[in-house]
Amino acid sequence: MSTQATDPALRPGVPATAICGPAPLSAAAMMRTMVWFGVAGLLAISLVAVVVDAALAGTVRAWLDYPFSGIPGHASVAAEIFAHNLRALAGVLGALIVAQAGWRRPGGPSRTQQIIQRLAELVIAGAVAANIIMIGASVGAYGQRMIVAMLPHGPVELGGDVLALALYWQGRRRHLALPDIAAVAAISIGLLAVAAALETFA
């Protein structure tokens, strides 16, 4: 009998982490991934902003019609903003759970799990693209006024989102330890909570 046929660790395409247990989450790898996602996102936002500013500023301003009247400084408003941002984060973490369930399965993810994961990634990519277009269009239409309105909460919120995306990127192809996942997810959630408070009260 062939050893390769019975030992999943020798099957092509099945990483050792799916068989030998979780791999440590590298802080350096997470940082590189965060920088890559952050820079790519900012460049995409800038590109959309330049296009809108050059050709569509008036149309987009009429469509968005932002009053810039400020947000009521109430805890309920902060909670509503936090809940809205948390829903997007939940989608990323849900996709991570699907990916990790596959790597905890003997032999790696099943075909069905791989399909579900790809569909989840399409949804995430669509949501990210929609946010990039909306932010870029807003900046292109309103310029410095919009940039000021996104401070100081914007960079904090971006950090929370990018951290979650980096965690998913690290966990989509290998088995991660649950404490590592929980720690990073908690930091990401905490950043979104801080961003909601800053947006409401700062």
C-alpha positions in Angstrom: 0.0 0.0 0.0 1.3 3.5 -0.9 2.3 5.6 2.1 1.4 8.8 0.2 -2.2 7.6 -0.3 -2.7 7.1 3.5 -0.7 9.9 5.0 -2.5 13.2 4.4 0.7 15.1 5.3 2.2 13.8 2.1 -0.7 14.7 -0.2 0.0 17.5 -2.7 -1.5 20.8 -1.7 -2.1 20.0 2.0 0.1 22.2 4.2 1.8 20.7 7.2 0.0 23.0 9.5 -3.3 21.3 8.6 -1.8 18.1 10.0 0.7 19.1 12.7 -1.3 21.7 14.6 -1.5 25.5 14.6 1.4 27.7 13.3 2.4 30.7 15.4 1.1 34.1 14.2 4.1 36.1 13.2 4.0 39.8 14.3 6.4 40.7 11.4 4.2 38.9 8.8 1.1 40.6 10.2 2.8 44.0 10.1 3.9 43.5 6.4 0.4 42.4 5.5 -1.1 45.4 7.3 1.2 47.8 5.5 0.5 46.3 2.1 -3.3 46.5 2.6 -3.1 50.0 4.1 -0.9 51.4 1.3 -3.0 49.7 -1.4 -6.2 51.0 0.1 -4.9 54.6 0.4 -3.6 54.6 -3.1 -7.0 53.3 -4.4 -8.8 56.0 -2.4 -6.5 58.6 -3.8 -7.0 57.5 -7.3 -10.8 57.7 -7.0 -10.5 61.1 -5.3 -8.4 62.4 -8.2 -10.8 61.2 -10.8 -13.8 62.6 -9.0 -12.1 66.0 -8.3 -11.1 66.3 -12.0 -14.4 65.4 -13.6 -17.3 64.6 -11.2 -16.9 66.8 -8.2 -20.1 68.8 -8.7 -22.2 65.8 -9.5 -20.9 63.8 -6.6 -21.5 66.7 -4.2 -25.1 67.0 -5.4 -25.5 63.3 -4.9 -23.9 63.0 -1.5 -25.1 66.4 -0.1 -23.2 66.1 3.1 -24.3 68.8 5.6 -21.1 68.7 7.8 -23.3 69.6 10.7 -21.5 67.4 13.1 -22.7 64.3 15.0 -24.7 64.5 18.3 -22.3 63.7 21.2 -24.4 60.9 22.7 -23.4 57.4 23.8 -26.2 55.9 21.8 -24.8 57.5 18.6 -21.3 56.1 19.4 -22.9 52.7 19.9 -24.7 52.9 16.6 -21.5 53.8 14.8 -19.6 51.0 16.5 -22.4 48.4 15.7 -22.3 49.5 12.0 -18.5 49.1 11.8 -18.7 45.8 13.7 -21.0 44.3 11.1 -18.3 44.7 8.5 -15.7 43.2 10.8 -18.0 40.3 11.6 -18.0 39.3 7.9 -14.2 39.1 7.8 -14.1 37.1 11.0 -16.8 34.9 9.8 -14.8 34.1 6.7 -11.8 33.4 8.9 -13.8 30.9 10.9 -14.7 29.1 7.7 -11.1 29.0 6.6 -9.8 27.8 10.0 -12.5 25.1 10.2 -11.1 23.7 7.0 -7.5 23.6 8.3 -8.7 21.9 11.4 -10.2 19.1 9.3 -7.9 16.1 8.8 -6.5 16.4 5.3 -7.3 20.1 5.0 -10.4 21.9 3.7 -13.0 20.0 1.7 -14.0 21.2 -1.7 -17.3 22.6 -0.3 -15.4 24.6 2.3 -13.1 26.0 -0.4 -16.0 27.2 -2.4 -17.7 28.8 0.6 -14.4 30.5 1.4 -14.0 31.9 -2.1 -17.6 33.2 -2.1 -16.9 34.9 1.3 -13.8 36.5 -0.2 -15.8 37.9 -3.1 -18.2 39.5 -0.6 -15.4 40.9 1.4 -13.7 42.3 -1.7 -16.9 43.9 -2.9 -17.5 45.5 0.5 -13.9 46.8 0.6 -14.2 48.2 -3.0 -17.5 49.9 -2.1 -15.9 51.6 0.9 -12.9 52.7 -1.2 -15.1 54.2 -3.8 -17.3 56.0 -1.3 -14.4 57.4 0.7 -12.5 58.4 -2.4 -15.5 60.0 -4.0 -16.2 62.0 -0.8 -12.7 63.2 -0.6 -12.7 64.1 -4.3 -15.9 66.0 -4.1 -15.3 67.9 -0.9 -11.5 68.0 -0.6 -9.8 69.2 2.6 -13.2 69.7 4.2 -13.9 65.9 4.0 -10.4 65.0 5.1 -10.8 67.2 8.3 -14.2 65.6 8.9 -12.6 62.1 8.9 -10.1 63.1 11.6 -9.2 61.9 14.2 -11.3 58.7 14.0 -10.6 57.8 10.3 -7.0 56.4 10.8 -8.0 54.5 13.9 -11.0 52.9 12.1 -8.7 52.1 9.1 -6.3 50.4 11.5 -8.9 48.2 12.9 -10.2 47.2 9.5 -6.7 46.6 8.1 -5.7 44.5 11.2 -8.8 42.2 10.6 -8.0 41.8 6.9 -4.4 41.0 7.7 -5.5 38.4 10.2 -7.8 36.8 7.6 -5.0 36.8 5.1 -2.7 35.0 7.5 -5.4 32.5 8.4 -6.8 31.7 5.0 -4.1 29.2 4.1 -2.9 27.9 7.4 -4.0 26.7 10.8 -3.6 29.4 13.5 -3.8 29.1 17.2 -7.1 30.2 18.7 -5.5 32.5 21.4 -3.7 34.3 18.6 -6.9 34.8 16.6 -8.8 35.9 19.7 -6.1 38.4 20.7 -5.9 40.1 17.3 -9.7 40.1 16.9 -10.0 41.8 20.3 -7.5 44.5 19.3 -9.4 45.1 16.0 -12.7 45.4 17.8 -11.1 47.7 20.4 -9.8 50.0 17.7 -13.3 50.2 16.1 -14.8 51.1 19.5 -12.2 53.8 20.0 -12.9 55.1 16.5 -16.6 55.3 17.2 -16.0 57.2 20.4 -13.6 59.6 18.6 -16.1 60.2 15.8 -18.9 61.0 18.2 -17.1 63.0 21.0 -13.8 64.3 19.5 
